[in-house]
Amino acid sequence: MKRILIFLILYFCFIGEVLAVEITRAVMLSNSCAACHGTHGKSPGEIPAINGKSSRFISQALLEFREGRRSATVMGRHATGYSDEEIQLIADYFSTLP
């Protein structure tokens, strides 16, 4: 009985490690986009979907929002909080999603 208990404890500890998903910086940054653009950038409504758009398209749009060269209601305020590196991470992340 003791062996089985030890086995089960080790088994579940190991499975937990295997099932753990690495949360990258890009994923963390992109989580805030889900509030408006939907989970994984798949918008459920009027706000544009951003999943599958090219990295260049997304990064260019975010840079334009950040610099005030593209009109927006809230995106300008969101984009001002991102560095060039963070914008590229977000753009690369959403460009890989179907």
Stockholm file with secondary structure:
# STOCKHOLM 1.0

chainA/1-98         MKRILIFLILYFCFIGEVLAVEITRAVMLSNSCAACHGTHGKSPGEIPAINGKSSRFISQALLEFREGRRSATVMGRHATGYSDEEIQLIADYFSTLP
#=GR chainA/1-98 SS CHHHHHHHHHHHHHHHHHHCCCCCHHHHHHHTTHHHHCGGGCCSSSSCCCTTCCHHHHHHHHHHHHHTCSCCSSHHHHHTTCCHHHHHHHHHHHHTCC
#=GC SS_cons        CHHHHHHHHHHHHHHHHHHCCCCCHHHHHHHTTHHHHCGGGCCSSSSCCCTTCCHHHHHHHHHHHHHTCSCCSSHHHHHTTCCHHHHHHHHHHHHTCC
//
